[in-house]
């Protein structure tokens, strides 16, 4: 069994100095995840002689409490875990430690996950797990994954009619549509080697307009997604066997498994006329180290253990999370959820990790929803209005 070693600060070196007392904050609530992190803390204590105190902090409070307490020397030594869309505020506040100097090899981490925790060219977190949307298909109705758009359309249309649906999802939701935006050449903020340019917003370019036109075609040209279909309604149709394909993320797999659907998971094919490949938004969670910690070496050592391939395997067993460790994924290759969504994550793009993303969702959502309300919309006009609002929101 091949296992990738992470040449970070080694546990042996961490334990060779005087014992450290580490405080670890976690917002985990699920019994399996809490048991996992406590077991990891106990293993680290046994290996190094350091003491780890695990403190539960509600997710809604973690960020503000950490930013306020860290500079006063009152915060934890590390947090496990935080989503990458919080990274920008943490990094701008100066409370989290840049980790590049501690990491001499990054080859086992999924590159998309590393990009998610890169802010202004610096790595600020060790990724633990990730998620993205993908195409889920019922093998009874679609025996094999569509290799291209023509195959997907043929399979979808063959399964549409008489109360049955070939493809369902909430096409008005921009998070899910980003894979198409990216394929046609659109983007949110231009990414320049890990730095997002707030002055270069690509949601009103020709590529994003083409993506909205494609969404409109799913409803009015191809007659696949009826009006008024929510994500919950789409999931209900899929688990009932009335829908052949469903576009969603790993968060819905519990219900799909429970329904006994013989499913497959695949990347969505390149949409028609697109110059690039489908590349969905990816969400990542990672372990962060306090920049003000008096025990940084020990804290990094624990972060390294929590994100090691073995720990990620155990975390997957605790709650089904998709590892960011490529070797852990390889060892879970018989798990269709890990393999399927792993491919989507690797093909994806990290959702912007800066606070200004909060200014984007409202206008973008409104433009996307309006774009699929009737055939032949003025997509460019809708997007220009949305970007004007986004720029105004950012400048407030």
C-alpha positions as CSV (number, residue, x, y, z in Angstrom):
1,X,0.0,0.0,0.0
2,X,1.6,3.3,-1.1
3,X,1.2,6.2,1.2
4,X,2.4,9.7,0.6
5,X,4.4,11.2,3.3
6,X,4.1,14.9,4.2
7,X,7.5,16.4,4.8
8,X,6.3,19.1,7.2
9,X,7.4,19.7,10.7
10,X,7.7,16.1,11.8
11,X,5.8,14.8,14.9
12,X,9.1,13.5,16.3
13,X,10.6,17.0,16.2
14,X,7.5,18.5,17.7
15,X,7.6,16.1,20.6
16,X,11.4,16.5,21.2
17,X,11.0,20.0,22.7
18,X,9.3,20.8,26.0
19,X,5.7,19.7,25.9
20,X,3.2,22.2,24.6
21,X,-0.4,22.7,25.7
22,X,-2.5,23.2,22.6
23,X,-6.1,24.4,22.4
24,X,-8.1,23.3,19.4
25,X,-11.4,24.9,18.5
26,X,-13.9,22.9,16.5
27,X,-17.5,23.6,15.3
28,X,-18.1,19.9,14.6
29,X,-21.5,18.8,15.9
30,X,-22.0,15.3,14.4
31,X,-21.1,12.5,16.8
32,X,-18.9,10.8,14.3
33,X,-16.9,14.0,13.5
34,X,-16.5,14.9,17.2
35,X,-15.3,11.3,18.0
36,X,-12.9,11.6,15.1
37,X,-11.2,14.8,16.2
38,X,-11.0,13.7,19.8
39,X,-9.3,10.4,18.7
40,X,-6.9,12.4,16.5
41,X,-6.1,14.7,19.5
42,X,-5.5,11.6,21.7
43,X,-3.2,10.0,19.1
44,X,-1.2,13.3,18.8
45,X,-0.8,13.5,22.6
46,X,0.4,9.9,22.7
47,X,3.0,10.4,19.9
48,X,4.3,13.8,21.0
49,X,3.8,14.2,24.7
50,X,1.9,17.5,23.9
51,X,-1.5,18.2,25.5
52,X,-4.5,19.0,23.3
53,X,-7.7,20.5,24.7
54,X,-10.6,20.3,22.3
55,X,-13.1,23.1,22.7
56,X,-16.5,23.1,20.8
57,X,-17.4,26.6,19.5
58,X,-20.6,27.1,17.5
59,X,-19.9,27.7,13.8
60,X,-21.7,31.0,13.7
61,X,-19.4,32.3,16.5
62,X,-16.1,30.9,15.4
63,X,-14.9,33.6,13.1
64,X,-15.7,36.7,15.2
65,X,-14.5,35.1,18.4
66,X,-11.2,34.0,16.8
67,X,-10.5,37.4,15.2
68,X,-11.2,39.2,18.4
69,X,-9.3,36.9,20.8
70,X,-6.2,35.8,18.8
71,X,-4.3,39.2,19.0
72,X,-4.9,39.2,22.8
73,X,-3.3,35.8,23.2
74,X,-6.7,34.3,24.2
75,X,-7.6,32.4,21.1
76,X,-6.9,28.7,20.3
77,X,-3.7,27.5,18.7
78,X,-5.7,26.1,15.7
79,X,-9.2,25.6,14.3
80,X,-10.5,22.5,12.7
81,X,-12.2,23.2,10.4
82,X,-13.2,26.4,8.6
83,X,-14.7,26.8,5.1
84,X,-12.5,28.7,2.6
85,X,-15.0,31.4,1.9
86,X,-14.1,32.8,5.4
87,X,-10.4,32.8,4.5
88,X,-10.2,36.4,3.1
89,X,-11.4,38.0,6.3
90,X,-9.1,35.8,8.5
91,X,-6.1,36.6,6.4
92,X,-6.8,40.3,6.1
93,X,-7.1,40.4,9.9
94,X,-3.7,38.9,10.3
95,X,-4.8,36.2,12.7
96,X,-3.9,33.1,10.7
97,X,-0.4,31.8,10.0
98,X,0.9,31.5,6.5
99,X,1.9,27.9,6.1
100,X,4.1,27.8,3.0
101,X,7.4,27.7,5.0
102,X,6.1,24.6,6.9
103,X,5.0,22.7,3.7
104,X,7.8,21.5,1.5
105,X,5.6,19.2,-0.6
106,X,2.1,19.8,-1.7
107,X,1.8,17.0,-4.2
108,X,-0.8,14.9,-2.3
109,X,-3.2,17.7,-1.9
110,X,-5.8,18.3,-4.6
111,X,-4.7,21.5,-6.4
112,X,-8.2,23.0,-6.3
113,X,-8.2,22.6,-2.5
114,X,-4.8,24.3,-2.2
115,X,-6.0,27.1,-4.5
116,X,-9.1,27.6,-2.2
117,X,-6.8,28.3,0.8
118,X,-4.4,30.5,-1.2
119,X,-4.8,34.2,-0.5
120,X,-2.7,36.8,-2.2
121,X,-0.3,34.1,-3.2
122,X,0.2,32.6,0.2
123,X,-1.2,29.3,1.6
124,X,-3.2,29.8,4.8
125,X,-4.7,26.4,5.6
126,X,-4.2,22.7,5.3
127,X,-7.2,21.3,3.4
128,X,-9.2,18.4,4.9
129,X,-12.2,17.9,2.7
130,X,-14.0,19.4,-0.3
131,X,-17.3,19.3,-2.2
132,X,-18.6,20.2,-5.6
133,X,-21.7,19.4,-7.7
134,X,-21.8,16.7,-10.3
135,X,-24.2,14.8,-12.5
136,X,-25.9,11.9,-10.7
137,X,-27.6,9.4,-13.0
138,X,-29.9,6.5,-12.4
139,X,-28.3,3.5,-14.0
140,X,-31.6,1.8,-14.6
141,X,-32.6,4.7,-16.9
142,X,-29.2,5.9,-18.1
143,X,-26.9,2.8,-18.1
144,X,-23.6,4.7,-18.5
145,X,-22.4,8.2,-17.9
146,X,-22.9,10.5,-20.9
147,X,-19.6,11.2,-22.5
148,X,-20.6,14.4,-24.2
149,X,-23.5,16.9,-24.5
150,X,-25.1,15.0,-27.4
151,X,-25.2,11.8,-25.3
152,X,-26.6,13.6,-22.3
153,X,-29.3,15.4,-24.3
154,X,-30.3,12.1,-26.0
155,X,-30.6,10.3,-22.7
156,X,-32.5,13.2,-21.1
157,X,-35.0,13.6,-23.9
158,X,-35.6,9.8,-24.0
159,X,-36.6,9.9,-20.3
160,X,-38.8,13.0,-20.5
161,X,-42.6,12.8,-20.7
162,X,-45.6,11.1,-19.1
163,X,-44.6,12.4,-15.6
164,X,-41.0,11.5,-16.0
165,X,-38.0,13.7,-16.4
166,X,-34.6,13.3,-18.0
167,X,-32.7,16.0,-16.1
168,X,-33.8,18.0,-13.1
169,X,-32.2,20.6,-10.8
170,X,-32.8,24.3,-9.8
171,X,-31.5,26.0,-12.9
172,X,-32.0,29.5,-11.2
173,X,-29.3,28.8,-8.6
174,X,-26.0,30.5,-9.6
175,X,-23.8,28.3,-7.4
176,X,-24.7,25.3,-9.5
177,X,-24.5,27.2,-12.8
178,X,-20.9,28.3,-12.3
179,X,-19.6,25.2,-14.0
180,X,-21.2,26.4,-17.2
181,X,-20.2,30.0,-16.7
182,X,-16.6,28.8,-16.5
183,X,-16.9,26.6,-19.5
184,X,-18.1,29.5,-21.7
185,X,-15.3,31.8,-20.4
186,X,-17.1,33.7,-17.7
187,X,-15.7,34.2,-14.1
188,X,-16.5,36.2,-11.0
189,X,-13.2,37.9,-10.1
190,X,-10.1,37.5,-12.3
191,X,-7.6,35.3,-10.5
192,X,-4.0,36.4,-10.9
193,X,-1.8,33.7,-9.3
194,X,-3.9,33.5,-6.2
195,X,-4.9,37.2,-6.0
196,X,-8.5,38.1,-7.0
197,X,-8.9,41.3,-8.9
198,X,-12.0,43.2,-7.6
199,X,-11.7,45.6,-10.6
200,X,-12.1,42.7,-13.1
201,X,-15.5,41.1,-12.8
202,X,-16.3,38.7,-15.5
203,X,-20.0,38.1,-14.8
204,X,-21.1,40.5,-17.6
205,X,-18.9,39.1,-20.3
206,X,-20.0,37.2,-23.4
207,X,-19.2,33.9,-21.8
208,X,-21.5,34.4,-18.8
209,X,-24.3,35.5,-21.2
210,X,-23.8,32.3,-23.2
211,X,-24.1,30.3,-19.9
212,X,-27.4,32.0,-19.1
213,X,-28.6,31.3,-22.6
214,X,-27.7,27.6,-22.1
215,X,-29.8,27.5,-18.9
216,X,-32.7,29.1,-20.7
217,X,-32.3,26.4,-23.4
218,X,-32.6,23.7,-20.8
219,X,-36.1,24.9,-20.1
220,X,-37.4,26.3,-23.4
221,X,-35.4,24.8,-26.2
222,X,-34.8,21.3,-24.9
223,X,-37.9,21.2,-22.7
224,X,-36.1,19.4,-19.9
225,X,-36.5,21.5,-16.7
226,X,-40.0,22.8,-16.1
227,X,-40.7,26.1,-14.4
228,X,-41.0,26.1,-10.6
229,X,-38.7,23.2,-10.0
230,X,-36.9,23.6,-6.7
231,X,-33.8,21.6,-5.7
232,X,-35.9,19.7,-3.2
233,X,-38.5,18.9,-5.8
234,X,-35.7,17.7,-8.2
235,X,-34.3,15.5,-5.5
236,X,-37.7,14.0,-4.7
237,X,-38.2,13.1,-8.3
238,X,-34.8,11.4,-8.5
239,X,-35.2,9.4,-5.3
240,X,-38.7,8.3,-6.4
241,X,-37.2,7.0,-9.7
242,X,-39.1,9.6,-11.8
243,X,-36.0,11.5,-12.9
244,X,-33.1,10.0,-14.8
245,X,-30.4,12.6,-13.9
246,X,-30.0,15.0,-11.0
247,X,-27.4,17.7,-10.7
248,X,-26.3,18.1,-7.1
249,X,-23.5,17.7,-4.5
250,X,-22.6,15.0,-1.9
251,X,-24.9,16.5,0.6
252,X,-27.8,14.7,-1.1
253,X,-26.2,11.3,-1.4
254,X,-27.6,10.1,2.0
255,X,-31.2,10.3,0.7
256,X,-30.2,8.8,-2.7
257,X,-28.6,5.8,-1.1
258,X,-31.5,5.4,1.3
259,X,-33.8,5.2,-1.7
260,X,-31.9,2.3,-3.1
261,X,-31.2,4.0,-6.4
262,X,-28.4,2.3,-8.5
263,X,-26.6,5.5,-9.2
264,X,-23.5,6.7,-11.0
265,X,-21.7,10.1,-10.6
266,X,-20.0,11.9,-13.5
267,X,-18.7,15.3,-14.5
268,X,-21.2,17.2,-16.5
269,X,-20.1,17.2,-20.2
270,X,-18.8,20.3,-21.9
271,X,-22.0,22.3,-22.7
272,X,-22.8,23.0,-26.4
273,X,-20.6,25.6,-28.1
274,X,-18.3,26.1,-25.1
275,X,-14.6,26.5,-25.6
276,X,-13.6,25.3,-22.1
277,X,-14.6,22.3,-19.9
278,X,-17.3,22.3,-17.3
279,X,-15.6,23.5,-14.0
280,X,-17.9,23.8,-11.0
281,X,-17.5,25.8,-7.8
282,X,-15.6,23.9,-5.2
283,X,-16.0,24.4,-1.4
284,X,-13.1,23.4,0.8
285,X,-12.6,23.1,4.6
286,X,-9.2,23.2,6.2
287,X,-7.3,23.5,9.5
288,X,-6.1,27.0,10.3
289,X,-3.2,27.9,12.7
290,X,-3.2,30.9,14.9
291,X,-0.6,33.5,13.9
292,X,-0.3,34.5,17.6
293,X,0.1,31.0,18.9
294,X,3.1,30.5,21.2
295,X,3.3,26.9,20.1
296,X,3.2,27.2,16.3
297,X,5.5,24.2,15.6
298,X,3.3,21.9,17.7
299,X,0.1,23.4,16.2
300,X,1.4,22.8,12.6
301,X,2.3,19.3,13.6
302,X,-1.3,18.6,14.8
303,X,-2.7,20.3,11.6
304,X,-0.4,18.0,9.6
305,X,-1.7,14.9,11.4
306,X,-5.4,16.0,11.0
307,X,-4.9,16.3,7.2
308,X,-2.7,13.3,6.7
309,X,-4.0,10.6,4.4
310,X,-4.7,8.2,7.3
311,X,-6.7,10.9,9.2
312,X,-8.6,11.8,6.0
313,X,-9.6,8.2,5.6
314,X,-10.8,8.0,9.1
315,X,-12.7,11.3,8.6
316,X,-14.4,9.9,5.6
317,X,-15.5,6.9,7.6
318,X,-16.8,9.2,10.3
319,X,-19.1,11.2,8.1
320,X,-18.5,10.5,4.4
321,X,-16.5,13.7,3.6
322,X,-14.5,13.7,0.3
323,X,-10.8,13.8,1.1
324,X,-8.5,16.4,-0.4
325,X,-5.6,13.9,-0.1
326,X,-5.2,12.2,-3.5
327,X,-3.7,9.1,-1.9
328,X,-6.6,8.8,0.5
329,X,-9.0,9.1,-2.5
330,X,-7.0,6.4,-4.3
331,X,-7.5,4.1,-1.2
332,X,-11.2,4.8,-1.4
333,X,-11.5,4.1,-5.1
334,X,-14.2,1.5,-4.5
335,X,-16.4,4.3,-3.0
336,X,-18.4,5.8,-5.9
337,X,-19.2,8.9,-4.0
338,X,-15.5,9.7,-3.3
339,X,-14.5,8.8,-6.8
340,X,-17.3,10.6,-8.6
341,X,-17.2,13.8,-6.6
342,X,-13.4,13.6,-6.4
343,X,-13.3,14.0,-10.2
344,X,-15.6,16.9,-10.0
345,X,-13.5,18.6,-7.3
346,X,-10.3,18.2,-9.3
347,X,-12.0,19.6,-12.4
348,X,-13.5,22.5,-10.5
349,X,-12.6,26.0,-9.4
350,X,-12.4,27.2,-5.9
351,X,-15.2,29.6,-5.0
352,X,-13.8,33.1,-4.4
353,X,-12.4,33.2,-0.8
354,X,-12.7,36.9,-0.2
355,X,-15.4,38.8,1.8
356,X,-16.5,40.7,-1.3
357,X,-18.1,37.6,-2.6
358,X,-21.0,38.5,-0.3
359,X,-21.7,41.4,-2.6
360,X,-22.0,39.1,-5.6
361,X,-24.7,36.5,-4.7
362,X,-27.8,38.8,-4.6
363,X,-27.4,40.5,-8.0
364,X,-26.1,37.3,-9.6
365,X,-29.0,35.2,-8.3
366,X,-31.5,37.8,-9.5
367,X,-30.0,37.9,-13.0
368,X,-29.9,34.1,-13.2
369,X,-33.5,33.7,-12.0
370,X,-34.8,36.3,-14.5
371,X,-32.8,34.7,-17.3
372,X,-34.9,31.5,-17.1
373,X,-38.3,33.0,-16.6
374,X,-39.2,33.2,-20.3
375,X,-37.5,32.4,-23.7
376,X,-35.0,34.7,-25.4
377,X,-34.0,37.1,-22.6
378,X,-31.6,40.0,-22.9
379,X,-28.8,38.1,-21.1
380,X,-26.2,40.8,-21.6
381,X,-28.5,43.5,-20.2
382,X,-29.4,41.4,-17.1
383,X,-25.7,40.8,-16.4
384,X,-24.7,44.4,-16.9
385,X,-27.3,45.4,-14.4
386,X,-26.1,42.7,-12.0
387,X,-22.4,43.7,-12.2
388,X,-23.3,47.4,-11.7
389,X,-25.0,46.4,-8.5
390,X,-22.1,44.2,-7.4
391,X,-19.6,47.0,-8.0
392,X,-21.9,49.4,-6.0
393,X,-22.2,46.8,-3.2
394,X,-18.4,46.4,-3.0
395,X,-17.8,50.1,-2.9
396,X,-20.2,50.8,-0.1
